[in-house]
Amino acid sequence: MATSTFDTLLHKIETRAARAGVIGLGYVGLPLAIAVARSGFAVTGFDIDPSKMVALEARRSYIDAVSDAALAAEIDAGRFEATTDFAGLATCDVIIICVPTPLTKHRDPDLSFVEATSRSIAQHLRPGQLVVLESTTYPGTTDDIVKVILEGTGLRAGADFFVGFSPEREDPGNQHYHTATIPKVVAGDGPEALSLMKAFYGAAVSTVVPVSSNATAEAVKLTENIFRSVNIALVNELKTVYAAMGIDVWEVIDAAKTKPFGYMPFYPGPGLGGHCIPIDPFYLTWKSREYELPTRFIELAGEINSAMPRYVVGKLAEALDMRAGKALSRSRVLGLAYKKNVADIRESPSLRLIEIIEERGGRADYHDPFVAEIPPTREHQALKGRRSVALTPDVVSDYDAVLVATDHDSVDYAALAKSATLIIDTRNVFNRLGLSADHVIKA
Ligand SMILES: NC(=O)c1ccc[n+]([C@@H]2O[C@H](COP(=O)([O-])OP(=O)(O)OC[C@H]3O[C@@H](n4cnc5c(N)ncnc54)[C@H](O)[C@@H]3O)[C@@H](O)[C@H]2O)c1
């Protein structure tokens, strides 16, 4: 029985006769669904958000990494469709879960989306399916939560159906890599599940990297993000120390990175943003409590990175005071997105910058070519509905200071340098563009 279920599914995958279902059509799910469709599989996308269905039906992509043309091509070829009706899961041979894994108010893992999705799949589970988790999470989630919920149906993992984990490595805004060209780590809860994972992902992406267990693959993803968080915290700390010594941390990094081995550059900034780096490391912190083991690096990195917005506003206040004899009054925050050239403001430190400036009695407007209006956010309700202001010379010269939080490429920094009275540059963008000047202060 086990062998025949496995053989049938493997054959379906190898011949592209398998139908894939992608649950959660967000930053991760939509690009993945399109990459899988492009590799020849029929794909059904599932989401609970009806507004996404309206956009997809109109062949309009709401994710930068997927162009309208790429989306339309897969829909027109009959390889991609999207629905809110989960009954269609029964027709899928491979089901991939790409739903959010945020933190709760108390910074514990919130697996409610993964659990709800697993229960939806359980309602339609049948022999011969491969269920894959792609959401970032702590080691053990796939086997202890997803698999356990699915086995509640009476079907057995490894015999009737198969379970795998493959971490997502999307890098929004990266022009060099996209879903199909980023090597993909894959794992399964046994040799047959792993073979299915290799066959399926091997068809959709150029390189698969098999590891020995789902927990290992879950740990790979957390390790990658913890590595970033800790290294960004390190350069943020070095920035504050070197600034006090009159040393420019960006100059230090540029010279250090000429070492051809044993060094990898990370850059300081106004704090950590995005859906991954500020959040994922704490999934491991939570899990490690079960083993009574501390995760001091993770906690320390979190502390240093979340102190950055306050440090930057301190630099702004100091510069206003020393250069213009002014208190922190009307400043403008440039760049609301958490990183350059994207529209994503999740966990963006810019939101904290605005709040801190205003807590201290100032007033901060923002400009961001990608974010016309601040959407509702869980933690920054008061900022909802504020709109991006223009960046024309007369508007800029009317402000006491401009704080560059995100260095979007489309901004005319030369014009900004000319019209702004004082600039606080958290990204070293003016120096990089040869626009260093007395009124440009790095922070
Ligand atoms: N955004 C990234 O760059 C990135 C990178 C690597 C890993 N991840 C991880 O991937 C996962 C998904 O992140 P994302 O950025 O794509 O999130 P997202 O918020 O962009 O998308 C999630 C989608 O899931 C849908 N959804 C929520 N509950 C659902 C349910 N019960 N059934 C069906 N759909 C449901 C939402 O409507 C949304 O469309 C998270 O675990 C995240 O940590 C994200």
The ligand as an SDF file (V2000), in Angstrom:
LIG
                    3D

 44 48  0  0  0  0  0  0  0  0999 V2000
    7.6590   37.9010    2.8700 N   0  0  0  0  0  0  0  0  0  0  0  0
    8.8230   37.2940    2.7940 C   0  0  0  0  0  0  0  0  0  0  0  0
    9.7340   37.8220    2.1740 O   0  0  0  0  0  0  0  0  0  0  0  0
    9.0620   35.9310    3.4400 C   0  0  0  0  0  0  0  0  0  0  0  0
   10.2980   35.3290    3.2320 C   0  0  0  0  0  0  0  0  0  0  0  0
   10.5350   34.0840    3.7930 C   0  0  0  0  0  0  0  0  0  0  0  0
    9.5620   33.4600    4.5560 C   0  0  0  0  0  0  0  0  0  0  0  0
    8.3610   34.0710    4.7820 N   0  0  0  0  0  0  0  0  0  0  0  0
    7.3770   33.3370    5.5660 C   0  0  0  0  0  0  0  0  0  0  0  0
    6.3440   32.8810    4.7140 O   0  0  0  0  0  0  0  0  0  0  0  0
    5.1010   32.8770    5.3960 C   0  0  0  0  0  0  0  0  0  0  0  0
    4.0890   33.7220    4.6470 C   0  0  0  0  0  0  0  0  0  0  0  0
    4.5610   35.0710    4.6220 O   0  0  0  0  0  0  0  0  0  0  0  0
    4.0750   36.1330    3.5670 P   0  0  0  0  0  0  0  0  0  0  0  0
    5.0480   37.2520    3.6490 O   0  0  0  0  0  0  0  0  0  0  0  0
    3.8010   35.5080    2.2600 O   0  0  0  0  0  0  0  0  0  0  0  0
    2.6760   36.5660    4.2520 O   0  0  0  0  0  0  0  0  0  0  0  0
    1.5070   37.3980    3.5510 P   0  0  0  0  0  0  0  0  0  0  0  0
    0.7620   38.0430    4.6750 O   0  0  0  0  0  0  0  0  0  0  0  0
    2.0190   38.2300    2.4230 O   0  0  0  0  0  0  0  0  0  0  0  0
    0.5850   36.2650    2.8960 O   0  0  0  0  0  0  0  0  0  0  0  0
   -0.1090   35.3420    3.6220 C   0  0  0  0  0  0  0  0  0  0  0  0
   -1.4270   35.0560    2.9110 C   0  0  0  0  0  0  0  0  0  0  0  0
   -2.0950   34.0170    3.6300 O   0  0  0  0  0  0  0  0  0  0  0  0
   -3.4750   34.3000    3.6270 C   0  0  0  0  0  0  0  0  0  0  0  0
   -4.1020   33.5400    4.7090 N   0  0  0  0  0  0  0  0  0  0  0  0
   -4.1200   33.7910    6.0300 C   0  0  0  0  0  0  0  0  0  0  0  0
   -4.7650   32.8110    6.6780 N   0  0  0  0  0  0  0  0  0  0  0  0
   -5.1730   31.9220    5.7620 C   0  0  0  0  0  0  0  0  0  0  0  0
   -5.8790   30.6930    5.8100 C   0  0  0  0  0  0  0  0  0  0  0  0
   -6.3200   30.1900    6.9670 N   0  0  0  0  0  0  0  0  0  0  0  0
   -6.1130   30.0590    4.6510 N   0  0  0  0  0  0  0  0  0  0  0  0
   -5.6690   30.5630    3.4760 C   0  0  0  0  0  0  0  0  0  0  0  0
   -5.0000   31.7070    3.3570 N   0  0  0  0  0  0  0  0  0  0  0  0
   -4.7480   32.3810    4.4860 C   0  0  0  0  0  0  0  0  0  0  0  0
   -3.5480   35.7990    3.7610 C   0  0  0  0  0  0  0  0  0  0  0  0
   -4.7890   36.3210    3.3200 O   0  0  0  0  0  0  0  0  0  0  0  0
   -2.3790   36.2370    2.8530 C   0  0  0  0  0  0  0  0  0  0  0  0
   -2.7960   36.4220    1.5260 O   0  0  0  0  0  0  0  0  0  0  0  0
    5.4040   33.3830    6.8130 C   0  0  0  0  0  0  0  0  0  0  0  0
    5.6540   32.2790    7.6210 O   0  0  0  0  0  0  0  0  0  0  0  0
    6.6740   34.1460    6.6330 C   0  0  0  0  0  0  0  0  0  0  0  0
    7.4440   34.1980    7.8160 O   0  0  0  0  0  0  0  0  0  0  0  0
    8.0890   35.3010    4.2270 C   0  0  0  0  0  0  0  0  0  0  0  0
  1  2  1  0
  2  3  2  0
  2  4  1  0
  4  5  1  0
  4 44  2  0
  5  6  2  0
  6  7  1  0
  7  8  2  0
  8  9  1  0
  8 44  1  0
  9 10  1  0
  9 42  1  0
 10 11  1  0
 11 12  1  0
 11 40  1  0
 12 13  1  0
 13 14  1  0
 14 15  2  0
 14 16  1  0
 14 17  1  0
 17 18  1  0
 18 19  2  0
 18 20  1  0
 18 21  1  0
 21 22  1  0
 22 23  1  0
 23 24  1  0
 23 38  1  0
 24 25  1  0
 25 26  1  0
 25 36  1  0
 26 27  1  0
 26 35  1  0
 27 28  2  0
 28 29  1  0
 29 30  1  0
 29 35  2  0
 30 31  1  0
 30 32  2  0
 32 33  1  0
 33 34  2  0
 34 35  1  0
 36 37  1  0
 36 38  1  0
 38 39  1  0
 40 41  1  0
 40 42  1  0
 42 43  1  0
M  CHG  2   8   1  16  -1
M  END
$$$$
